[in-house]
């Protein structure tokens, strides 16, 4: 498993429970910004950016 280079540390700002998943919103800023659909490793788990702002992003977490 490749987790990439650690660029920043973030903090969970919000967790929303959906029918079959969770949405995590994490406060973190990256020098290059975020891209919708981009993969970001969070504690070794690859998450896909579903929403983002200047210093935060959200990703859905689903059962494997």
Helices and strands as residue ranges (DSSP letters): E 11-17, E 21-27, E 39-42, E 45-53, E 56-62
